Amino acid sequence: MGWPAQESVHHITELFSCAGGGMMKEFLEYVVKHLVDHPESILIEVEEKDNNHIFKLKVAEGDIGKIIGRHGQTATSLRVLLKAVAAKEGKRAVLDIIG
């Protein structure tokens, strides 16, 4: 049995590779659940237009700062990861954080 951090990295890598097969929403939900205090309040709606996926993320009011992060760094990182997953499918992704 490895270190917990190693197991988490392995699980995230596994999700990331699965996400390329159409599980972008599940990948985003997994990451966001581990950032917020109220994971039960997460709502992700997906709009699909051509090759574009628009993810509308809504979290509890107290968690919005955790999703945006200092100077928007967490939100930017989430967008980069989501775009990378979408690119594996030959698609484009946009993340809208609704407060």
N, C-alpha and C positions, 0 to 999 in steps of 0.2 A: 504494500500500500504506500503510495507516494504522499508527498506533502499536499495539503488541501489546495494550496494555490496551483500546484501542478495539475491536479484533477480538474480545477475550474478552468484552467487554460485549455486542457484537453477537451472539456465539454463545450467551451465556447468555439474552439476550432471545429469541432464536430458540427455544431449548429451552423457555423459560418459556411461550411462546405455543403450542408443540406440546404441552406438558404438559397444557394445558387439554383436549386431545383424548384423554386416557387414558394419558398417559405420565408420570404422577406419580413412579413408581418410578425411571424413567430419569433424570428431573430430579434427584431426591434423590441417586441414585448419582453423577451428574456432579458435583454440588456437593461431596459428601463425599470423592470421590476426590481433589479438589484441596486438601483440608484435612489429609489423613493422610499418614503416611510409608510405610504399607504398604497401598496401594490394592487389592492382590490379596487381602487378608484381609476385604474388605467383604462382608457378607452382609445382604441385605434381604429379609425375608419380609413378605408382605402378606396380611392377613385382611380379607375383605369381608363386611360385615353390613349389609344394607339399603343406605343411602346412606353408610355409614361405612366408611372404609378405615383399618385399623390397620397402620402400618408399624413393623416390629420391626427395628431397625438394630443390627448387631453388627460391631464393628471389632476390630483387634488390641489386646491389652491395653495396649500402649504408646501407642496412639492415642486411647484413651478420653478423656483430658484435653483433647485438641485438639478433639474433637467437643463436649464439654461447655463448654469455654472458661472464662474467668475469671468467677466468680460466675454461671455458667450462661448467659452472654450468647450464646455460639455456638449452644448447643442451643435457646435461645429464638428466635434468628433463624431457624434451620432450621425450627422449628415454624411460625413466622409465614409463611415462604415456602411451606411445604407446604400450609398452610391456605388461602393465597391461590390457589394452583394448583387445589386441590380446589373452592374456591368458584366458580371459573370453570366447573366442570362441574356445579355445583349439588349437590356432595357435601361431606362432612366428612372431615377427615383427622386422625389422631393419630399422633404419633411417639414410640415407646418406644425408648430407648437401652439396650441390654442389655450389661452389663459383664462 
